[in-house]
């Protein structure tokens, strides 16, 4: 495939619109449109749904995934030939990993490789969708089932404990934990976060957490919200702070984490994977 056409498709997907892609590529929106049409004619398939933002068709997802692999190999070739070029490695990672152990993992990668990390924050149950769409080359995920064209390896487990502030406990505690926690205000990361519901079900064998929910999509602010007494929530050990009380010592929710990546012989991707494995061996159970 013509790499210029592939770069244009990826720019549109990353930017979300033809106009934004044109600005990134320093060409006109008309030129972007013509290149996408040329690529669709060459493949004989519609690749994009023209919406705001654009959406990939199933054929577009396949082409984007292999297009990123082509560009990754092209970048690796430049690096092998001694060209002064950055190698871009897009990775999907869940927020709690990003806030705790993942950045130290990236610090293990040699700066001589000149890798540009492009991190996409997503829930661990949904990061494989970005792999499937070709948005990222690798992902930290809770899924052990490999995406087509990807390899998978277990990183370890991250354990979450139910935490609250003492003031929150004093305000809502009445009797056994299972009698009051299901109705107490709860802090959740986003609408994909089901850890609190899972924990309550271990107590009640049925219903989940309260509908009185505070949505806080930031790992650091999430913990501060619990410390402030607005609700209880599930917290990993790496994020424990003064002022948090374990509501059920010894009772945790374990989330397995896996590393999925393209089956691509890329020195840059291999170096990142090795660094992630090394840090996960220290930080996870």
GUZABA-149565 format. One line per field, with one value per residue: x, y, z of N, C-alpha, C, O in turn; residue in three letters. Coordinates in steps of 0.05 Angstrom, whole numbers, always signed. Example, Ala and Ser with C-alpha at 12.3 -4.5 7.8 and 13.67 -1.06 7.14 Angstrom:
<vogus>
neast: [+264,+257]
nnorth: [-114,-45]
nup: [+156,+142]
caeast: [+246,+273]
canorth: [-90,-21]
caup: [+156,+143]
ceast: [+264,+258]
cnorth: [-66,+1]
cup: [+156,+157]
oeast: [+285,+268]
onorth: [-66,+23]
oup: [+169,+161]
residuo: [ALA,SER]
</vogus>
This chain:
<vogus>
neast: [+17,+7,+44,+34,-20,-38,-18,-51,-102,-95,-85,-135,-167,-143,-148,-202,-234,-238,-220,-188,-149,-127,-103,-64,-32,-16,-42,-96,-166,-194,-154,-144,-193,-192,-149,-168,-212,-184,-156,-199,-219,-177,-176,-227,-268,-310,-283,-289,-340,-372,-377,-382,-345,-307,-321,-295,-306,-317,-280,-247,-224,-192,-155,-132,-107,-67,-43,-19,+18,+51,+72,+99,+139,+165,+185,+219,+256,+279,+304,+340,+373,+400,+375,+351,+299,+236,+203,+139,+97,+36,-4,-54,-78,-102,-131,-115,-68,-37,-32,-1,+40,+55,+82,+134,+149,+156,+199,+240,+254,+303,+327,+356,+330,+293,+236,+169,+119,+50,-1,-63,-116,-159,-212,-194,-224,-238,-197,-179,-212,-190,-144,-165,-189,-144,-123,-84,-19,-9,-34,-54,-94,-154,-169,-157,-162,-134,-133,-146,-88,-54,-10,-12,+2,+7,+9,+2,-34,-79,-101,-160,-185,-241,-251,-258,-269,-260,-298,-339,-353,-371,-417,-451,-450,-486,-496,-480,-434,-457,-508,-511,-475,-492,-529,-503,-471,-429,-365,-347,-306,-318,-373,-362,-339,-343,-327,-342,-395,-386,-360,-399,-436,-409,-421,-477,-496,-528,-556,-525,-480,-501,-547,-535,-486,-420,-386,-321,-273,-214,-156,-125,-157,-201,-187,-178,-229,-254,-225,-243,-293,-339,-359,-353,-303,-268,-200,-133,-73,-28,-46,-62,-76,-64,-117,-154,-196,-199,-255,-268,-225,-179,-215,-219,-222,-198,-164,-143,-87,-66,-18,-26,-5,+12,+31,+87,+150,+183,+234,+226,+175,+184,+222,+191,+153,+186,+202,+154,+138,+180,+172,+120,+128,+149,+113,+61,+19]
nnorth: [-24,+46,+87,+140,+145,+111,+136,+181,+160,+140,+188,+214,+179,+184,+239,+249,+279,+302,+354,+365,+326,+344,+391,+370,+343,+383,+396,+407,+399,+378,+350,+310,+283,+264,+229,+190,+170,+149,+108,+76,+62,+32,-11,-29,-24,+8,+48,+85,+113,+170,+213,+254,+245,+212,+143,+77,+27,-45,-65,-21,-22,-67,-50,-6,-30,-62,-23,+9,-27,-31,+21,+21,-16,+11,+54,+27,+9,+57,+70,+27,+37,+80,+129,+191,+184,+184,+130,+112,+87,+66,+53,+21,+30,+16,+62,+57,+27,+62,+104,+83,+35,+34,+77,+76,+29,+45,+77,+42,+32,+40,+105,+112,+87,+121,+124,+144,+149,+136,+141,+111,+120,+73,+32,-31,-73,-60,-46,-81,-71,-26,-48,-84,-49,-27,+18,+19,-12,-46,-69,-63,-107,-139,-184,-251,-275,-275,-221,-224,-236,-221,-231,-257,-248,-263,-213,-205,-198,-148,-124,-102,-65,-51,+14,+69,+134,+150,+185,+178,+125,+131,+160,+128,+74,+20,-33,-98,-101,-117,-100,-45,-23,-32,+9,+56,+117,+115,+115,+114,+99,+107,+95,+45,+19,-33,-53,-39,-56,-111,-123,-112,-151,-197,-194,-192,-231,-219,-163,-102,-45,+19,+64,+115,+149,+174,+197,+194,+205,+200,+173,+193,+235,+205,+174,+215,+234,+193,+196,+245,+233,+229,+183,+110,+65,+21,+8,+2,-27,+4,+56,+71,+116,+160,+164,+130,+74,+5,-30,-83,-122,-166,-184,-179,-156,-186,-170,-195,-180,-173,-172,-154,-155,-135,-187,-175,-165,-123,-82,-38,-47,-96,-81,-47,-84,-119,-85,-74,-125,-133,-93,-104,-153,-137,-100,-122,-176]
nup: [+0,-11,+28,+41,+33,+72,+119,+117,+126,+178,+204,+200,+230,+280,+290,+284,+250,+181,+172,+218,+211,+163,+181,+215,+178,+146,+97,+50,+69,+25,-2,+35,+34,-19,-18,+18,-11,-54,-29,-13,-62,-82,-47,-53,-16,+32,+81,+121,+163,+149,+196,+255,+311,+258,+241,+241,+192,+192,+153,+152,+203,+199,+160,+184,+228,+203,+174,+214,+231,+186,+184,+233,+223,+182,+211,+246,+209,+192,+241,+246,+204,+221,+218,+243,+273,+306,+340,+342,+392,+406,+463,+501,+566,+632,+680,+735,+733,+703,+739,+778,+771,+717,+692,+716,+691,+638,+645,+646,+594,+546,+532,+485,+445,+425,+430,+421,+465,+462,+499,+514,+555,+584,+609,+639,+621,+571,+538,+498,+455,+430,+411,+374,+338,+316,+337,+376,+390,+431,+495,+563,+595,+620,+595,+577,+529,+466,+420,+350,+314,+354,+411,+478,+547,+616,+666,+720,+783,+807,+868,+899,+953,+996,+1015,+1061,+1092,+1162,+1181,+1145,+1156,+1209,+1199,+1168,+1185,+1209,+1245,+1216,+1161,+1112,+1117,+1115,+1077,+1022,+1014,+1021,+999,+941,+909,+843,+786,+730,+684,+666,+708,+750,+799,+851,+853,+846,+893,+933,+920,+937,+990,+994,+960,+917,+902,+877,+888,+917,+884,+892,+869,+858,+804,+786,+744,+750,+775,+818,+839,+850,+895,+932,+937,+965,+1013,+1029,+1047,+1016,+996,+993,+965,+919,+925,+902,+932,+920,+920,+969,+1023,+1079,+1125,+1103,+1115,+1120,+1101,+1103,+1124,+1094,+1056,+989,+920,+864,+805,+746,+704,+637,+584,+519,+453,+385,+339,+320,+293,+321,+344,+378,+401,+426,+464,+497,+515,+545,+586,+611,+628,+666,+705,+721,+746,+794,+816,+815,+839]
caeast: [+0,+20,+46,+22,-49,-42,-14,-74,-124,-90,-89,-164,-177,-132,-157,-231,-247,-221,-208,-167,-128,-114,-86,-41,-16,-9,-53,-123,-186,-200,-132,-148,-216,-184,-132,-185,-227,-165,-151,-223,-221,-156,-184,-254,-285,-314,-266,-297,-366,-368,-392,-364,-321,-309,-320,-284,-322,-301,-257,-229,-210,-171,-135,-118,-89,-44,-29,-1,+41,+68,+86,+117,+162,+179,+200,+241,+276,+294,+321,+361,+392,+413,+361,+343,+270,+222,+186,+114,+85,+11,-10,-77,-73,-123,-123,-101,-40,-24,-27,+16,+64,+61,+102,+160,+156,+166,+226,+260,+260,+327,+322,+370,+312,+277,+208,+148,+96,+24,-17,-92,-128,-184,-217,-179,-242,-245,-173,-176,-227,-172,-126,-181,-193,-119,-115,-59,-3,-7,-53,-57,-122,-162,-177,-136,-167,-119,-145,-135,-62,-40,-1,-21,+19,-3,+26,-2,-61,-80,-122,-174,-199,-262,-240,-275,-258,-272,-322,-360,-362,-387,-442,-469,-448,-507,-496,-461,-427,-475,-534,-511,-458,-506,-545,-486,-460,-406,-349,-339,-288,-335,-396,-352,-327,-362,-313,-358,-418,-376,-354,-424,-448,-397,-434,-506,-503,-549,-556,-499,-477,-522,-550,-523,-459,-404,-368,-296,-255,-186,-148,-116,-180,-219,-179,-182,-258,-260,-214,-260,-317,-363,-369,-333,-296,-247,-174,-110,-54,-8,-58,-72,-68,-73,-145,-170,-200,-207,-281,-269,-197,-177,-234,-211,-229,-173,-167,-119,-79,-51,-6,-31,+9,+13,+52,+103,+178,+191,+251,+215,+153,+197,+235,+170,+142,+205,+202,+128,+140,+198,+160,+97,+138,+155,+90,+36,+20]
canorth: [+0,+72,+95,+166,+141,+98,+157,+198,+145,+140,+216,+219,+164,+195,+266,+247,+293,+307,+380,+362,+310,+362,+410,+355,+335,+407,+395,+416,+378,+365,+330,+287,+269,+251,+206,+169,+158,+133,+84,+60,+51,+12,-35,-38,-25,+33,+46,+104,+125,+200,+224,+270,+238,+190,+116,+57,+4,-69,-65,+1,-31,-85,-35,+11,-47,-70,+2,+17,-46,-22,+46,+14,-29,+32,+69,+9,+9,+82,+68,+8,+50,+103,+154,+204,+184,+173,+107,+117,+62,+71,+33,+25,+22,+25,+86,+51,+20,+87,+121,+69,+20,+33,+97,+64,+9,+59,+88,+20,+31,+57,+129,+111,+76,+144,+116,+163,+134,+147,+125,+114,+110,+59,+11,-55,-92,-49,-38,-98,-59,-9,-66,-95,-28,-18,+44,+16,-35,-63,-61,-76,-115,-161,-207,-270,-284,-257,-209,-236,-224,-212,-250,-250,-258,-253,-194,-209,-190,-124,-129,-78,-68,-31,+34,+93,+150,+144,+202,+165,+102,+140,+171,+108,+47,+10,-62,-112,-87,-123,-88,-16,-14,-31,+33,+79,+130,+100,+129,+97,+114,+114,+77,+18,+9,-50,-65,-35,-75,-138,-126,-114,-178,-217,-192,-196,-253,-210,-135,-88,-21,+38,+81,+141,+145,+196,+188,+210,+192,+206,+155,+208,+249,+184,+167,+238,+236,+174,+207,+268,+223,+231,+156,+89,+55,+1,+21,-17,-21,+24,+82,+76,+141,+164,+172,+109,+52,-19,-37,-112,-132,-194,-188,-162,-163,-189,-165,-204,-162,-186,-155,-163,-138,-146,-206,-159,-166,-95,-78,-19,-60,-116,-67,-38,-108,-129,-66,-77,-150,-130,-77,-119,-173,-124,-85,-137,-202]
caup: [+0,-11,+56,+45,+37,+99,+139,+117,+139,+207,+214,+202,+253,+305,+294,+287,+228,+158,+176,+238,+198,+144,+196,+224,+155,+131,+70,+51,+73,-1,-8,+53,+23,-44,-10,+30,-33,-70,-14,-14,-89,-85,-31,-61,+8,+47,+104,+142,+164,+150,+218,+273,+296,+238,+253,+223,+185,+197,+135,+160,+226,+190,+146,+204,+244,+188,+167,+236,+231,+164,+192,+254,+209,+168,+232,+255,+188,+195,+264,+240,+184,+234,+214,+268,+272,+329,+336,+358,+403,+420,+482,+518,+593,+650,+696,+760,+725,+694,+762,+797,+764,+689,+684,+723,+671,+614,+651,+641,+566,+540,+516,+460,+425,+415,+428,+429,+476,+457,+518,+513,+580,+580,+628,+632,+608,+545,+523,+474,+433,+416,+395,+352,+319,+305,+348,+392,+384,+455,+515,+589,+593,+637,+578,+570,+502,+448,+396,+326,+306,+378,+431,+504,+569,+642,+680,+749,+793,+824,+887,+908,+979,+1001,+1033,+1067,+1113,+1188,+1183,+1129,+1171,+1232,+1190,+1155,+1195,+1227,+1245,+1199,+1136,+1090,+1122,+1109,+1055,+996,+1011,+1026,+975,+931,+889,+821,+768,+708,+681,+661,+732,+765,+822,+875,+851,+851,+922,+948,+914,+954,+1016,+993,+941,+899,+892,+876,+904,+917,+861,+899,+859,+849,+782,+788,+725,+754,+796,+841,+851,+860,+923,+949,+941,+986,+1037,+1037,+1059,+999,+991,+996,+939,+917,+922,+902,+953,+912,+922,+996,+1035,+1107,+1127,+1092,+1132,+1105,+1111,+1106,+1122,+1084,+1033,+966,+892,+848,+776,+731,+682,+616,+563,+492,+433,+358,+332,+301,+300,+323,+367,+397,+415,+443,+487,+515,+528,+565,+608,+624,+643,+688,+726,+732,+765,+820,+827,+817,+853]
ceast: [+17,+20,+34,-8,-55,-39,-39,-98,-120,-93,-118,-175,-168,-144,-188,-246,-227,-206,-184,-143,-112,-95,-61,-22,-6,-17,-82,-143,-194,-179,-136,-171,-208,-167,-149,-201,-209,-159,-175,-226,-200,-163,-211,-273,-287,-300,-275,-327,-363,-386,-372,-366,-325,-308,-310,-305,-305,-277,-237,-212,-186,-148,-119,-98,-64,-29,-11,+23,+61,+85,+106,+143,+178,+196,+223,+263,+293,+314,+345,+382,+406,+399,+351,+313,+259,+205,+162,+102,+60,+3,-36,-72,-95,-112,-107,-72,-24,-16,-7,+42,+72,+82,+130,+169,+168,+194,+248,+269,+283,+319,+336,+352,+294,+248,+189,+124,+70,+4,-47,-104,-155,-187,-204,-197,-248,-221,-169,-191,-209,-151,-141,-185,-167,-110,-88,-45,-3,-27,-49,-87,-128,-170,-153,-140,-154,-137,-132,-109,-46,-31,-10,-3,+9,+18,+25,-30,-58,-105,-133,-188,-219,-253,-260,-260,-272,-298,-345,-371,-379,-415,-461,-469,-471,-508,-475,-457,-447,-503,-535,-495,-474,-522,-529,-476,-434,-392,-341,-323,-304,-357,-388,-341,-348,-350,-330,-382,-409,-371,-379,-437,-435,-409,-463,-515,-525,-545,-528,-499,-500,-523,-540,-493,-446,-385,-344,-275,-226,-177,-140,-139,-200,-212,-184,-212,-267,-250,-231,-286,-342,-375,-346,-326,-273,-221,-152,-90,-34,-19,-69,-60,-76,-102,-164,-172,-211,-234,-284,-241,-197,-195,-228,-224,-204,-179,-141,-113,-61,-39,-11,-17,+8,+35,+69,+132,+189,+209,+240,+193,+164,+209,+214,+158,+160,+204,+176,+128,+157,+185,+136,+105,+144,+130,+65,+41,+20]
cnorth: [+25,+83,+122,+164,+129,+119,+176,+185,+146,+168,+223,+204,+176,+223,+267,+260,+297,+334,+379,+347,+327,+381,+395,+348,+359,+406,+405,+393,+364,+344,+306,+270,+252,+226,+183,+155,+140,+107,+65,+47,+29,-14,-45,-39,+3,+30,+63,+110,+155,+211,+242,+259,+215,+163,+96,+36,-21,-71,-44,-7,-49,-69,-18,-6,-54,-45,+11,-2,-38,+2,+40,+1,-8,+49,+53,+8,+34,+81,+50,+19,+74,+129,+165,+207,+172,+149,+110,+90,+69,+47,+40,+14,+32,+46,+79,+42,+45,+104,+108,+57,+23,+53,+88,+43,+23,+71,+67,+19,+50,+81,+129,+100,+98,+136,+138,+147,+149,+131,+132,+103,+98,+39,-15,-76,-83,-42,-56,-87,-41,-25,-76,-74,-18,+8,+42,-10,-55,-52,-77,-82,-136,-186,-225,-281,-265,-246,-221,-221,-214,-235,-240,-262,-246,-235,-199,-200,-164,-127,-103,-84,-46,-12,+57,+109,+144,+161,+190,+141,+110,+149,+149,+81,+41,-20,-74,-97,-92,-110,-58,-8,-13,-5,+58,+91,+117,+117,+109,+113,+124,+93,+49,+4,-7,-62,-62,-53,-103,-143,-129,-141,-200,-217,-200,-220,-245,-182,-123,-64,-2,+54,+109,+140,+172,+186,+206,+197,+200,+190,+171,+222,+229,+178,+191,+242,+217,+185,+230,+259,+225,+203,+136,+79,+34,+14,+0,-8,+1,+53,+88,+101,+142,+174,+151,+85,+28,-29,-67,-124,-161,-200,-169,-172,-164,-186,-174,-185,-178,-165,-168,-144,-152,-166,-193,-159,-137,-91,-59,-32,-81,-103,-58,-62,-118,-111,-70,-103,-147,-115,-91,-140,-163,-113,-101,-164,-225]
cup: [+0,+17,+61,+48,+64,+121,+140,+131,+170,+219,+218,+226,+279,+311,+297,+264,+205,+161,+195,+226,+178,+158,+205,+202,+139,+102,+73,+57,+47,-8,+10,+42,-2,-37,+2,+8,-50,-56,-14,-42,-93,-70,-39,-37,+20,+74,+128,+140,+168,+171,+234,+301,+276,+253,+231,+217,+192,+179,+142,+184,+218,+177,+165,+220,+228,+178,+189,+237,+209,+172,+215,+242,+195,+187,+242,+234,+189,+218,+259,+221,+196,+229,+241,+268,+297,+321,+354,+366,+418,+437,+497,+545,+611,+669,+721,+754,+718,+718,+781,+785,+735,+680,+693,+703,+646,+620,+647,+612,+560,+523,+489,+437,+412,+410,+437,+439,+472,+474,+515,+539,+575,+602,+619,+618,+579,+528,+498,+450,+417,+400,+370,+330,+306,+316,+363,+383,+407,+475,+541,+591,+614,+622,+571,+542,+482,+426,+372,+318,+329,+395,+458,+526,+595,+655,+710,+757,+809,+842,+898,+934,+982,+1022,+1037,+1088,+1139,+1191,+1168,+1144,+1195,+1223,+1181,+1168,+1215,+1225,+1227,+1173,+1114,+1093,+1115,+1085,+1028,+992,+1015,+1000,+967,+910,+868,+801,+744,+705,+672,+686,+748,+790,+847,+876,+857,+880,+938,+944,+930,+983,+1015,+976,+922,+888,+893,+894,+900,+890,+866,+893,+852,+828,+782,+770,+726,+778,+821,+855,+863,+889,+941,+955,+964,+1013,+1047,+1049,+1042,+993,+996,+968,+941,+909,+921,+923,+946,+916,+950,+1008,+1064,+1106,+1115,+1112,+1116,+1118,+1117,+1103,+1114,+1061,+1011,+940,+876,+819,+762,+708,+663,+597,+536,+473,+406,+355,+311,+311,+299,+348,+388,+414,+434,+468,+507,+530,+550,+590,+624,+640,+668,+711,+738,+751,+792,+833,+831,+831,+833]
oeast: [+40,-1,+24,-20,-75,-55,-47,-112,-138,-102,-125,-191,-183,-149,-199,-270,-203,-183,-163,-120,-88,-73,-39,+2,+10,-2,-91,-136,-200,-186,-132,-169,-217,-169,-143,-204,-217,-156,-172,-235,-206,-157,-218,-293,-269,-304,-270,-338,-351,-409,-349,-386,-345,-297,-316,-320,-282,-255,-213,-189,-164,-125,-95,-76,-42,-5,+12,+45,+85,+109,+127,+165,+203,+218,+245,+286,+317,+337,+367,+406,+421,+411,+345,+302,+270,+195,+165,+99,+61,+4,-40,-62,-105,-88,-88,-54,-1,+5,+2,+63,+95,+99,+149,+193,+187,+209,+271,+289,+283,+306,+328,+358,+282,+238,+194,+111,+69,-6,-55,-102,-173,-167,-205,-187,-261,-224,-158,-184,-211,-143,-129,-185,-168,-91,-72,-57,+3,-35,-43,-103,-110,-178,-133,-122,-161,-152,-108,-109,-25,-43,-15,+6,+3,+42,+45,-47,-38,-127,-118,-200,-216,-247,-277,-241,-294,-317,-368,-395,-400,-434,-486,-488,-475,-518,-454,-475,-455,-518,-556,-502,-469,-528,-539,-472,-418,-405,-328,-326,-303,-360,-405,-335,-367,-362,-331,-389,-423,-376,-381,-449,-448,-406,-473,-537,-539,-532,-510,-514,-516,-503,-537,-478,-459,-369,-346,-260,-214,-188,-147,-141,-213,-230,-192,-219,-284,-263,-233,-301,-364,-398,-324,-341,-262,-219,-152,-89,-25,-4,-83,-37,-93,-110,-188,-152,-229,-235,-300,-235,-211,-191,-230,-234,-190,-198,-120,-131,-44,-50,-3,-18,+3,+56,+67,+137,+203,+200,+243,+192,+154,+206,+218,+154,+150,+206,+177,+119,+150,+188,+131,+91,+143,+127,+49,+63,+22]
onorth: [+25,+87,+128,+178,+136,+120,+185,+198,+151,+170,+236,+216,+178,+229,+285,+254,+296,+336,+390,+353,+326,+386,+406,+346,+356,+413,+412,+370,+340,+323,+283,+245,+230,+205,+160,+130,+119,+86,+41,+25,+9,-35,-68,-54,+20,+10,+57,+113,+163,+219,+245,+263,+201,+161,+99,+27,-18,-79,-48,+0,-47,-74,-15,+3,-52,-46,+20,+7,-40,+3,+52,+7,-10,+57,+63,+7,+33,+90,+56,+12,+88,+150,+150,+229,+154,+148,+109,+72,+77,+24,+63,-8,+54,+48,+93,+49,+48,+117,+122,+69,+16,+47,+92,+39,+13,+74,+74,+7,+73,+78,+144,+104,+93,+140,+150,+134,+173,+110,+156,+79,+111,+29,-22,-93,-98,-33,-46,-92,-39,-16,-76,-81,-2,+20,+61,-27,-79,-29,-100,-63,-150,-206,-216,-296,-242,-261,-227,-196,-201,-257,-216,-285,-222,-242,-196,-197,-159,-132,-84,-105,-24,-19,+63,+99,+133,+151,+192,+137,+98,+146,+151,+65,+56,-32,-62,-83,-74,-108,-47,+13,+5,+2,+80,+76,+109,+132,+88,+138,+148,+76,+31,-20,+5,-80,-81,-64,-118,-165,-147,-152,-220,-236,-214,-230,-262,-179,-133,-62,-5,+56,+126,+131,+190,+168,+230,+179,+207,+192,+164,+222,+235,+177,+187,+251,+224,+184,+234,+276,+222,+201,+143,+84,+30,+28,-17,+15,+16,+72,+108,+108,+126,+189,+155,+78,+32,-35,-75,-136,-178,-220,-145,-194,-143,-199,-162,-175,-194,-143,-190,-120,-176,-163,-199,-153,-129,-97,-63,-29,-85,-114,-60,-60,-125,-121,-69,-104,-157,-123,-89,-146,-178,-115,-94,-173,-248]
oup: [+10,+29,+83,+64,+77,+139,+161,+146,+185,+242,+238,+241,+298,+334,+310,+260,+209,+154,+190,+232,+176,+148,+205,+206,+120,+84,+95,+52,+48,-18,+0,+41,-5,-51,-4,+8,-59,-68,-16,-44,-106,-80,-33,-39,+17,+88,+151,+118,+188,+165,+226,+314,+278,+275,+208,+234,+198,+188,+140,+186,+229,+182,+162,+225,+239,+173,+183,+244,+213,+168,+216,+251,+194,+181,+246,+241,+186,+216,+268,+222,+183,+236,+259,+264,+309,+299,+378,+349,+441,+429,+504,+549,+607,+674,+727,+769,+725,+717,+800,+788,+728,+664,+677,+697,+635,+601,+645,+606,+569,+502,+471,+414,+391,+388,+458,+423,+477,+465,+514,+543,+563,+612,+596,+604,+564,+505,+478,+428,+392,+379,+349,+306,+287,+305,+362,+371,+403,+474,+540,+591,+624,+633,+562,+532,+481,+414,+373,+316,+325,+394,+461,+522,+597,+656,+724,+740,+822,+832,+905,+937,+972,+1045,+1020,+1101,+1139,+1203,+1176,+1145,+1200,+1238,+1185,+1163,+1234,+1206,+1222,+1163,+1100,+1074,+1109,+1072,+1012,+969,+1012,+981,+985,+895,+874,+799,+737,+722,+670,+686,+758,+802,+864,+897,+871,+891,+955,+962,+936,+998,+1034,+978,+911,+868,+906,+913,+882,+876,+848,+910,+841,+833,+777,+779,+706,+800,+844,+879,+882,+906,+964,+977,+980,+1033,+1071,+1059,+1053,+985,+1003,+949,+962,+890,+939,+931,+964,+915,+954,+1003,+1073,+1089,+1117,+1124,+1100,+1141,+1133,+1083,+1124,+1047,+1014,+939,+874,+808,+766,+695,+671,+595,+531,+477,+403,+368,+287,+334,+281,+370,+412,+438,+456,+490,+531,+554,+572,+613,+649,+663,+690,+734,+762,+771,+812,+857,+847,+835,+841]
residuo: [UNK,UNK,UNK,UNK,UNK,UNK,UNK,UNK,UNK,UNK,UNK,UNK,UNK,UNK,UNK,UNK,UNK,UNK,UNK,UNK,UNK,UNK,UNK,UNK,UNK,UNK,UNK,UNK,UNK,UNK,UNK,UNK,UNK,UNK,UNK,UNK,UNK,UNK,UNK,UNK,UNK,UNK,UNK,UNK,UNK,UNK,UNK,UNK,UNK,UNK,UNK,UNK,UNK,UNK,UNK,UNK,UNK,UNK,UNK,UNK,UNK,UNK,UNK,UNK,UNK,UNK,UNK,UNK,UNK,UNK,UNK,UNK,UNK,UNK,UNK,UNK,UNK,UNK,UNK,UNK,UNK,UNK,UNK,UNK,UNK,UNK,UNK,UNK,UNK,UNK,UNK,UNK,UNK,UNK,UNK,UNK,UNK,UNK,UNK,UNK,UNK,UNK,UNK,UNK,UNK,UNK,UNK,UNK,UNK,UNK,UNK,UNK,UNK,UNK,UNK,UNK,UNK,UNK,UNK,UNK,UNK,UNK,UNK,UNK,UNK,UNK,UNK,UNK,UNK,UNK,UNK,UNK,UNK,UNK,UNK,UNK,UNK,UNK,UNK,UNK,UNK,UNK,UNK,UNK,UNK,UNK,UNK,UNK,UNK,UNK,UNK,UNK,UNK,UNK,UNK,UNK,UNK,UNK,UNK,UNK,UNK,UNK,UNK,UNK,UNK,UNK,UNK,UNK,UNK,UNK,UNK,UNK,UNK,UNK,UNK,UNK,UNK,UNK,UNK,UNK,UNK,UNK,UNK,UNK,UNK,UNK,UNK,UNK,UNK,UNK,UNK,UNK,UNK,UNK,UNK,UNK,UNK,UNK,UNK,UNK,UNK,UNK,UNK,UNK,UNK,UNK,UNK,UNK,UNK,UNK,UNK,UNK,UNK,UNK,UNK,UNK,UNK,UNK,UNK,UNK,UNK,UNK,UNK,UNK,UNK,UNK,UNK,UNK,UNK,UNK,UNK,UNK,UNK,UNK,UNK,UNK,UNK,UNK,UNK,UNK,UNK,UNK,UNK,UNK,UNK,UNK,UNK,UNK,UNK,UNK,UNK,UNK,UNK,UNK,UNK,UNK,UNK,UNK,UNK,UNK,UNK,UNK,UNK,UNK,UNK,UNK,UNK,UNK,UNK,UNK,UNK,UNK,UNK,UNK,UNK,UNK,UNK,UNK,UNK,UNK,UNK,UNK,UNK,UNK,UNK]
</vogus>
